[in-house]
């Protein structure tokens, strides 16, 4: 079986970088390879060329370039720049669609998966059945974080709804995300499935009753990551077991007005990482 993913956040060849959606694909792709399937990732690389390769898991990574001088100058034009993200989606989707067609001609694609936002041309031509994996659009991020949503993100999200409505199935790591997207569309998703994210099995050692439990939270300094929610949860936990827990926060900076308990230790993402 040939499984193809359309994504721009797959980790680099040396194992660095990548986003949440990309690492999800890397983990699940490795399992597909172990089960005897072929896996291809079509990875968008704006503005520069990168060589294709097969990673350590056996996943084939094919890059496609999407730079556009027209869109660059369009984005600098007053009154018109609000449409840049909308047009960029159409442009990037078209190039991605051509690569899908090309890969299908080399070896038939049995399963095609795209990340939240989808591909306009896939939904328009309806030549391929595809799965759309919810990962959180820029529109969703801003709405859920209580931030102002500019018109460019609204237009972009409206375009993505076509892809969602025509997907063979929309999958999500949580029912909460499915509910959020349905509220954004003001319409139920016709075909949906909640599939929890892959989690590697870990061997846990028993914690003695007199040992302090250490929690580690690491993320970039972004309200999307839920650091402020964690701080509120810590205050609740501390009411019962303050002297038994320690929280190490890496990368995320609390609100300057926050007064943190002594068992919360803030560490820089680039220093103070010696445990």
N, C-alpha and C positions, 0 to 999 in steps of 0.2 A: 504494500500500500504506500502511495506517495502522499505525504502530508505537507502542505505548504502554508507558511505563516507570512503575513504582510505586516511588517513592523519596522520602526525606525530606532527602537531603543534596545536592541539586542546588544549584549556586552561586546567590547572590542576583542580582537584576536588574542591579546595578552591577558584577558580576563578582567580588565578594569572597565570602569564606566558602565553604561547601560542604565535603564530605568526599571521600575517595578514590572512593567509589562514584558520587557525584554528578558529579565531574569526568570519570570514565570515561564516564558517560552523555552529558555535554556534548560530549565529543570524538567519540564514535561517532554521536551524534545529528546533529551537523553534517554528517558524511559521508552519513547517510541522507537528509538534506534535499538535499544536492548531487545525490544519485542520483534525485531526484524523488519521494521518499516524504514522507508527513506524519508528524510526530513529536509526541507528546503526553507530557508528564511530569506525573503526579499526585503532588503534593508535600505531605506532611503538615506542618502548622504548628501544633503544640500551643499552646493557650492564647490565641491571638490570630489575627485575620483579616488576610489579605494579598490585595491585588488580583492578579488574573490578568494575564498579559501574554505577548507573543511576544518571545523574546530575539533578540539580534543574529544568531544562526544560523538563525532561523526556527522554532525549537522553541516549541511552545505550552506554557506553564506554568500549571497549574491547581492552586490551593491548596485544601486542605480542613482544617478545624479539628477538633481531637479532644479538647478539654478536657473533663474530667469531675469535677464536685465530689464525686461518690460515691467515685471512685478516690482523690482527694486525701485525704479523711477516712479511707478504708479503709487507706491507707498509713501513717496515724498511729496505727493501732490495734494494740497489742501482740498477738502470736500470729497475727494475720491478715495483717500487712503483708508477710509472706514470699510471699503469693500475688498481690501487687499487679502485678508485671511480667507474670505469667501472664494476669491479668484485663485488664490494659492492652493486651496483644497482641490479645486477643479483641475488645476495644472498638475499637481503632485499625483492626484488620483489617476489622471490619464496616463502618465508615465508608468505608474505602478501597474495599471491595467495591462499595458502593452507587455510588461515583463511577465505578468501572469499568463497571458496568451502564449508568449514565447516558451516559458517553462512547460506549459501544458503540451505544446507541440513536441518538446524533447521527450518528456515522459508524462503521461496523463496524470493530472492531479485528482486524487480521490477525495481528499478533504482539504478545504481552504478555510483558513481562519484569519479574520481581521480584527484589529483592536478597535475599541470604542471610537466612533467617528466614521468608521467604515471606508468604503470607496464608492464614490458617486457613480462611476461608470459600470461597476459591477452590478449595482442595483438598477441602472438604466437599461443595460443590454440584456440582463437576466440570462447570460450564457452559462454562468457557473453558479452552483449552489454554494453558499458560504455560511460559516458560523461567525457571529460577531460577539467578541468578548468584552464585556463592560470593564473599563479600568478607571474611569473618571475623566470626563472632558474638562476643558478649561472653563466652560460655562458652569458645569456642575461644581467644580472646585470653588469658584467665586461665590456661587449661590450658597453653598453649604458653609463657607467661611464668613458669610455676611459681608462680603466685599461688593463694591459697585461693579455691575456687569455692563461693560461698554457694548455699543451696538455691533461692533465687529465680532464679538463672541456670540451674540444673539443670532446674527446671520449665519455664522458658521454652524451653530447648533441646529438651526432650522434645516440646513442642508443635510446634516447627518441623520435627521429623522427618517429620510427616505431610505437610507441604508438599513437602519434598524427595522423598519416596517417590512422590508423584503428579504431579510435574513432567513435562512432555513431554520435557525434557532438562535436565540440570544442567550448567552450564558453569563453568569455572574458569580463572583465568590461569596455573595451574600444576598439574602432576600431583601435586605434594607436597600441595597443599591438598585435592585430591580424596581422597588417601590419608588425610589427617588426619580429614576428615569421615566417611569410611567406618569408621575406627576408633572414632569417637565413637558411631556408630550400631551398631557391631558387625555391620555388614551392608554388602555392596557396593551402590553406587548402580546401579539397573537401567539407567538411560540417562544417559550422561555424555559430556562432550567438553571437552578442554583447548583453549582459545583464548587465545593470548597477548594481553596488553593492547596497546592502540594506542600506538604510539610515532611521533611526528612525525620525518620525515627531517631530519637536520641535515647541514650541510656542514662537514666536519672539515678543518682545515688541518694540514699535516704538522708534526710536532714535531721540531725539530733535536736532534741527539744531546747537545748541550751545554746544552739548556734544561731547567729544572726543571718537572716535571709537577705541576699543582695539581689536587687533588681537592676537591670540595665536597659535604658531606653536611648537608642541612637537614631538620629535623623537630621536632615538639613533643617535650617531655621525657617520653617514654613508652617503657617497656621493649619494647613491641610493635614499635617502629620499628627495633629491631636495632642500636642504637648500641653496646652492649657487645660484640656479635658483631663489629662493625666494628673496635673497639679491638683485639680479639684478632687479627683479620686484619692490621691495620697492623703489629703486632709481627712477624708472619711476613714481610710485605713488606720491612720495614726490615732484615731480616737480609741481604738481597741488594742493595737499592737505596736505602738510607737517605738518601744525599746527593742523590738525583735526584727525590724526591717531597715534596710538602707537602700536608697534610690540613687543611682548614678545616671545623670542626664548628660548625654554627649551630643554636642552640636546644636541642640535646641536652646534658645535663650528665653527665659520667662519674661513676662511683662515687667517693665522697670518698677511698677508700683507693687509687684507681688512681694509678699513677705514669706519666705520659704522656711519650712521647719529645718532644724539642724540635721536631720537624717536625710536631707536631699542635698546631693553633691553635684554641682554643675562643673562639667569638664569641657574644655575646648575640643573641637573636632580634630584639630591639628596638633594639640599638645596635651599634656596631662593625661596621657593614655596608658601610663604604666600601672598595671594592676598587680 
